């Protein structure tokens, strides 16, 4: 059985673009200060366009000086990368806990999808900004692709369980994982942009039916 790990940190994922000003790291980093800065940025992202968020605004909301901000982050790109790493870990943990005890593969998949859409709903502005700005190049490659790959690690065991007895190639299994994640992510963003016409239930039902149809086709060959 695959083991899900959430140990990736923002020290492992860093923007490649050099900072505008050298960063002085604190001799004794305070996790509480970093958490306050992350929390302040998350709050501000939910209140207005994340692209307009200013460093002094984040520092003020967190109750620290701008100088203190630069002890923990190189700038906005570094902060955004840390936010994505933090939110990716939070979402992975939520998805791992979503299936009820004893749920079969189909029910577990539905419960994970519900948890995913719950998370998107709670972090609307941040999610949409991630879709727009997630192409930032980092030490682990494109940030959006990295986050996508983390969720693929968690999705693959569930897909393998459903296709356990099917004559499906390794490539096809991987494509099912990638397709299910891509459709879910894209349609979640489409829903948020078109709530006057598309409902969350529409998205959930379509993703469920599409994934079920693809898997049923592979199993019946």
JOWO-V98281 format. One record per residue. N is the residue number from 0. RES is the residue in one small letter. PHI is phi as a letter, one per 40 degrees, with the letter a starting at -180 (999 if undefined). PSI is psi in whole degrees, 0 to 359 (* if undefined). NEAR is the number of other ideal C-beta (glycine too) atoms within 12 Angstrom. Layout:
N | RES | PHI | PSI | NEAR
N | RES | PHI | PSI | NEAR
//
This chain:
0 | x | 999 | 137 | 8
1 | x | c | 144 | 15
2 | x | b | 128 | 10
3 | x | c | 128 | 24
4 | x | b | 139 | 15
5 | x | b | 33 | 24
6 | x | c | 355 | 14
7 | x | c | 134 | 26
8 | x | b | 171 | 20
9 | x | c | 351 | 34
10 | x | c | 340 | 19
11 | x | c | 334 | 19
12 | x | b | 109 | 34
13 | x | b | 146 | 31
14 | x | c | 144 | 32
15 | x | c | 325 | 18
16 | x | d | 126 | 18
17 | x | c | 146 | 14
18 | x | c | 156 | 20
19 | x | c | 334 | 15
20 | x | b | 142 | 16
21 | x | d | 142 | 11
22 | x | c | 128 | 21
23 | x | c | 114 | 16
24 | x | c | 141 | 16
25 | x | c | 146 | 18
26 | x | c | 322 | 7
27 | x | b | 86 | 9
28 | x | d | 138 | 20
29 | x | b | 108 | 17
30 | x | d | 330 | 14
31 | x | c | 323 | 15
32 | x | c | 315 | 23
33 | x | c | 317 | 31
34 | x | c | 323 | 21
35 | x | c | 321 | 23
36 | x | c | 316 | 40
37 | x | c | 316 | 34
38 | x | c | 319 | 25
39 | x | c | 316 | 32
40 | x | c | 320 | 40
41 | x | c | 317 | 32
42 | x | c | 314 | 23
43 | x | c | 324 | 32
44 | x | c | 332 | 35
45 | x | c | 347 | 24
46 | x | c | 330 | 18
47 | x | a | 179 | 15
48 | x | d | 118 | 17
49 | x | d | 331 | 32
50 | x | c | 341 | 17
51 | x | c | 0 | 15
52 | x | c | 133 | 31
53 | x | b | 151 | 21
54 | x | c | 319 | 33
55 | x | c | 329 | 19
56 | x | c | 318 | 23
57 | x | c | 314 | 39
58 | x | c | 316 | 27
59 | x | c | 316 | 21
60 | x | c | 325 | 24
61 | x | c | 349 | 30
62 | x | g | 30 | 16
63 | x | b | 171 | 27
64 | x | c | 163 | 17
65 | x | c | 324 | 20
66 | x | c | 321 | 16
67 | x | c | 321 | 26
68 | x | d | 314 | 36
69 | x | c | 354 | 27
70 | x | c | 337 | 25
71 | x | b | 336 | 36
72 | x | b | 145 | 40
73 | x | c | 337 | 27
74 | x | i | 197 | 27
75 | x | c | 322 | 32
76 | x | c | 318 | 28
77 | x | c | 318 | 38
78 | x | c | 314 | 40
79 | x | c | 318 | 41
80 | x | c | 317 | 41
81 | x | c | 322 | 37
82 | x | c | 317 | 43
83 | x | c | 317 | 44
84 | x | c | 315 | 36
85 | x | c | 312 | 31
86 | x | c | 326 | 35
87 | x | c | 317 | 39
88 | x | c | 319 | 29
89 | x | c | 316 | 27
90 | x | c | 318 | 37
91 | x | c | 319 | 31
92 | x | c | 318 | 21
93 | x | c | 318 | 28
94 | x | c | 324 | 35
95 | x | c | 328 | 27
96 | x | c | 350 | 21
97 | x | c | 313 | 26
98 | x | c | 132 | 25
99 | x | c | 153 | 14
100 | x | d | 128 | 10
101 | x | g | 0 | 9
102 | x | c | 138 | 18
103 | x | c | 177 | 15
104 | x | c | 319 | 23
105 | x | c | 312 | 20
106 | x | c | 320 | 19
107 | x | c | 320 | 27
108 | x | c | 320 | 34
109 | x | c | 320 | 25
110 | x | c | 325 | 27
111 | x | c | 321 | 37
112 | x | c | 319 | 39
113 | x | c | 316 | 28
114 | x | c | 321 | 29
115 | x | c | 312 | 38
116 | x | c | 328 | 36
117 | x | d | 314 | 23
118 | x | c | 316 | 30
119 | x | c | 316 | 33
120 | x | c | 323 | 23
121 | x | c | 340 | 20
122 | x | b | 48 | 31
123 | x | d | 302 | 27
124 | x | c | 318 | 29
125 | x | c | 320 | 38
126 | x | c | 314 | 38
127 | x | c | 322 | 25
128 | x | c | 322 | 33
129 | x | c | 318 | 36
130 | x | c | 326 | 29
131 | x | c | 319 | 20
132 | x | b | 5 | 28
133 | x | c | 1 | 31
134 | x | c | 8 | 21
135 | x | d | 131 | 33
136 | x | c | 130 | 21
137 | x | b | 182 | 29
138 | x | c | 347 | 21
139 | x | b | 21 | 27
140 | x | g | 195 | 19
141 | x | d | 129 | 21
142 | x | c | 319 | 37
143 | x | c | 316 | 32
144 | x | c | 320 | 24
145 | x | c | 311 | 30
146 | x | c | 319 | 37
147 | x | c | 318 | 32
148 | x | c | 329 | 24
149 | x | c | 317 | 33
150 | x | c | 330 | 35
151 | x | c | 323 | 31
152 | x | d | 324 | 27
153 | x | c | 330 | 37
154 | x | c | 327 | 37
155 | x | d | 314 | 26
156 | x | d | 323 | 25
157 | x | c | 319 | 38
158 | x | c | 318 | 35
159 | x | c | 323 | 24
160 | x | c | 319 | 22
161 | x | c | 324 | 29
162 | x | c | 19 | 30
163 | x | d | 318 | 16
164 | x | b | 9 | 11
165 | x | c | 152 | 21
166 | x | c | 78 | 13
167 | x | b | 131 | 25
168 | x | c | 165 | 13
169 | x | c | 318 | 14
170 | x | c | 317 | 11
171 | x | c | 321 | 22
172 | x | c | 315 | 28
173 | x | c | 321 | 21
174 | x | c | 325 | 22
175 | x | c | 316 | 35
176 | x | c | 309 | 33
177 | x | c | 318 | 24
178 | x | c | 317 | 25
179 | x | c | 320 | 37
180 | x | c | 316 | 35
181 | x | c | 315 | 24
182 | x | c | 316 | 28
183 | x | c | 312 | 37
184 | x | c | 313 | 34
185 | x | c | 314 | 23
186 | x | c | 332 | 31
187 | x | c | 317 | 35
188 | x | c | 321 | 28
189 | x | c | 319 | 24
190 | x | d | 312 | 31
191 | x | c | 330 | 30
192 | x | c | 344 | 18
193 | x | b | 44 | 15
194 | x | c | 343 | 17
195 | x | c | 341 | 8
196 | x | b | 332 | 11
197 | x | b | 130 | 19
198 | x | b | 162 | 18
199 | x | d | 320 | 24
200 | x | c | 323 | 15
201 | x | c | 315 | 19
202 | x | c | 313 | 32
203 | x | c | 317 | 30
204 | x | c | 318 | 20
205 | x | c | 314 | 25
206 | x | c | 316 | 33
207 | x | c | 312 | 28
208 | x | c | 321 | 20
209 | x | c | 313 | 23
210 | x | c | 318 | 35
211 | x | c | 319 | 22
212 | x | c | 317 | 18
213 | x | c | 313 | 28
214 | x | c | 318 | 32
215 | x | c | 322 | 18
216 | x | c | 316 | 16
217 | x | c | 321 | 25
218 | x | c | 325 | 20
219 | x | c | 356 | 13
220 | x | c | * | 13
//
